[in-house]
């Protein structure tokens, strides 16, 4: 037999739902009374009845005819979506007495927003075991999908569990339409903080994470009747894990729950945390499980029963009384942080706790209201003291007699040291900035000194004359700045980059006016990056530019020049560009 067949067989052994259980599932959903005033009909979803009201004006004793108040109750509008949980006015159902919301059918539309989804776990003591069946449940009233106003919720079995002493078994679906694939078994105590049994409802998680438990009274028929399952169901989110734990630790769970330590059981059930340093889960006897004397157990039960009191008592190995530990926990002691600090500074934990406890409630020391705030205050002092070179290996320095005064003095010195370091960093930054600026200026001077040589190379490569136009290289930085002022565009920002060889700026002029700014060109090798004239051809308006794009207007000239560049900027013996002979070409 395959694991899937075994799982299906196991699920088939579960007790079927009774009508009472179906009614309990139905009661999980909001209750409505739908009415159609024109025909005097009423549909109830709580007790699922369809009736015709014979007399709306008179109150009569027959329950089926006791509907005048419902017939005159105003219609309540639908929710905007299934997450709209705003409370609606309700009235009492005359049949079952449940509070219901009244809906007039002609105002409800398609009723899609009334759809609801719930999750339910139904318990039953059956054939010597406690069975739990997990259901995904939905209730709909949409007329387009053929749902009945008085119909039962649609349910899908998604998990089957069986609990008995020493054994917990389960099979679940991975998805709504998947079969039961395998059986999970927990046949021994918890190991490595993980249960072998996992919860249901892994699919359709968008509808929520909790579930309702039906049939809690069935637990009273089982061996787990003393484990206070009702309280666990109210407080825990993983109730099925709680039942799994009850299969192996019923006496321990009973003891802890009755002692008001449900938080310890919750840690064990939901997180797999045993608090093994404090509790021996294999020992059902309370005094032996906690490892306490009768007097210490009595003292502990007289506290708020915080398990950390016992943890602190055990970690201090009896060097502090249980009552003293309880007092320290009430004063806000953080066990983990305090013990870590004591280990770091090689201090006995109880000595550090007693030292900090002496400053709790002292307003002159910053108003330390708890041991946690005192620990932070002391750690702040140590940070400043360590940074300023205090001899912290000495106990009178590590634990000063007046912590407040020592803290203020160390903090003041630390602040002064930080100010000096920041001032030194600021001076170093300013020095570096000045050095970088000086280097940039030196490089700029060198570039200007060498620019004549570079300009000649650029002129040889880019210099061009044809059809009354000339392209030439700027004589220097000042000429580029003058070009920017005259044409009122941004070429001035390119002046230093051009001088340093990071980009190339050229002037396009008319042969008859070679010194009058007209068009400015930026080149990247043989590629024309941009060409612009006065104000970059003007501002953009709704009608377009004030002037045409020079790249289009002088396309023939520019294309000829760029083609000449691509072919190597060849010149004749007189230094003129070598071009194919054309009419109008300036040779």
Order of alpha helices (4+ residues) and beta strands (2+ residues): alpha-alpha-beta-beta-beta-alpha-beta-beta-beta-beta-beta-beta-beta-beta-alpha-alpha-alpha-alpha-alpha-alpha-alpha-alpha-alpha-alpha-alpha-alpha-alpha-beta-beta-alpha-alpha-beta-beta-beta-alpha-alpha
